[in-house]
């Protein structure tokens, strides 16, 4: 908890003393959308994995991708990597947000699109 105090003393209208005491709080990372997610691949479109966290100091992000080739294609310190159609692979993507006060992790499970079964009726 942080308080701010302000004091003002006046002596004979010639002297004024002001004291301001303030502080900032330190908070561990908190995910804005904390639930793990299941994301279905969509043909030809990009996927954005949103792993935004608040905290003080500002969290740093690191990612673990299910396939090593993806790690070279993404900036590890982003909170929203974009999976373009050429690097969309199924698996579990882990985002870790951390600062000096703590760490939190969110998992994204990327799955193949559900197959659609067409039933043809014969007449």
N, C-alpha and C positions, 0 to 999 in steps of 0.2 A: 504494500500500500504506500502511496506517495502523497504527501501533503505539501501545500505551498503556503508559506506564511509571508505576510507583508506587514511591516511595522513602520510607522511614521511618527517621529517625535519632533516637536517644534519648540525651540527655545528662543524666546524673545523675537520671533519673526526673522531671525538672522541665520539660524542653523537648522538644518533638516537632516535627519539620519534615516536612511531607508535600509532595511534588511530583507532580503529575499532568500529564502531557503527552498530549494527545489531538488527533486531527485527524479530519476527515471527507474522504472522497474525492469527487471530482467525476466523474460518469460521463455519457457521451452517452446519449440515449434508445435503448433496446433493446426492440423489439416482443416481447410475450410469445408471440404467434402470428405469426411473421414472414412466412409464405408468403402470397402474393397469393391471393385467393379468388374463386371463381365462385359466385354465389348465384342460385338459380332462384326467380322470383316464384311465390308460392302464392296462389291466388284467395282474397280476403277476409281474409288474415292479414297481420300486420305483420312487418317484417324488421328485425332489429337487426344493425348492422355493428359488430363488436367490434374496436377498434383500441387496445388497452391497451398502454402502454409503461412501462417502469421507467427510472429515471435520476435523477441528482442534479446540479443541482436538478430538481424534479419537472417533467416535460415539459408543455408547452402544446400543444394540438391545434388544427389548422386543417383544414378540409375543402374540397374542390373537388367540386361536384356537376355532373352532366352537363347539367342544365337550370336556367337562372337562377331560375325560380320556386321551386325547392326551397331555394335559399340563404336566402330570406327566412323560410322555415318552420322552420329548424333553428338551434340554438345552435352556433355554429362552434367553441366551445372544449370540446365534449363528446367523449369518446372512444368513445361508442356512440350515434350518432344512430338514431332509430327511424323507419323509413319506414312510414307508415300506408297503408292501401289507397288513400286519396285522392291520395297523392303518390308512389306507387311507379312509377318510370319506369326503363326499361332504360338501360344505359350504364355508364360507368366512374366510380366514386366514389374519390377519392384522399384519404387521411388522412395528414397530416404531423404527426409528433410532434417537437418541438424544444425544446432548452434551450441554455444558454450554451456547452455542450460539443459540440453537434452536432445533426444532423437525420436523420430516417429517414422513409420513406414506404411506405405499404401501399396496394395497389389492390384494390378490390372491383368485379368485373364482374357486374352484375345483368342476367340474361337472362330472356326469355319462357319460360314453362313448355314443356317438350317436348310436342309434340302426340301424342295417343294415337290410333292408327289402329285402327278396328274393322273387322274383315273379317267380313262376313255371308256365311254359306254358304247357298246355296239347296239345298233338298231336292227 
